Amino acid sequence: MRFSIDEVAMKDAYIDALMELAEENPQIVVLDADLMNSNSTIKFLKRFPERAINVGVQEANMLGMAAGLAAVGKIPFTHTFACFNARRALDQIYMSVAYAQLPVKIVGTDPGVTAAFNGGTHMPLEDVGFLRGIPTMTVIEPVDNVMMRAILPQVAAMDTPVYLRVNRKQPVKIYAPGTEFTIGKGKVLRDGDDLTIVATGILVPEALEAAEALAEEGIGARVINMFTIKPIDAELLIKAAQETGAVVTAENHNVINGLGSAVAEVLSQHHPVPMERVGVQDLFGEVGSVEYLQQRFGLTSEAIVEKAKAVLGRKNS
């Protein structure tokens, strides 16, 4: 199965959609921690100079400023690499934003191995775990530009904090233009009766390729894009577990406290089935291309196929 690459980088699809919303809603403001060129927020600054702030390299202060803006009715979006927006500013997110019940939108770019040559210090493999543990926080990982453009109005309208995990670069094309999405509801991309693969982010195309490879061996794999990791679509997960009897999760994140953990929490309580997890196996990141790092950490269709066969063996025994 081959996927075409979008000619538009996700950071540009994102900022263009945000500027369209800002034309309609004067309360939307942008903050960036000295990465305006990298994140394309420079475009917002040029279009709305009175509504964009480059705070410099002070991420924690940026979240405090965003909380203050939200407290007076603004809709602030904060931007920096995910390692800084989630990890470095975690206490401010918890206390100044979430505990204060303020609807700040936190945009973390270059999640997981997409940090690539910035290396292990800049490679957030734990951000989902940090932020999904915060009460009222919504955690979303858009897979392509169609989804990004479609969900952003919903994100802007939410009255609780949101974390958007954004791949800055050109994503693969998964959805047709006009596809509709609801935050908190997963999307079934492929049907199957033998097992379910639940994937998010850059592992979605890998999951679809794995399902294609499994189909050639007579194995029917259902594929779910669980783009909202919190609140997770428990109803869809339980239905899939009941109908297929086995689950594999796939994520660009540590297997601890990410999508796999969230799925396991639902199924262990409501419908336990054999389950395997594809993700980074509790390791730090390192320097390399995205392609190399996916191979290095087992974030591939081949790894998903291997786990699928393992989980089917457990199911059938």
Secondary structure by P-SEA (a helix, b strand, c coil): cbbbbbcccaaaaaaaaaaaaaaacccbbbbbccccccccaaaaaaacccccccccccaaaaaaaaaaaaaaccbbbbbcccccccccccccccccccccccbbbbbbccccccccccccccccccccccccccccbbbbbbccaaaaaaaaaaaaaccbbbbbbcccccccccccccccccccccccccccccbbbbbcccaaaaaaaaaaaaaaacbbbbbbccccccccaaaaaaaaaaaccbbbbbccccccccaaaaaaaaaacccccccccccccbbbbbbccaaaaaaaacccaaaaaaaaaaaaaaaac
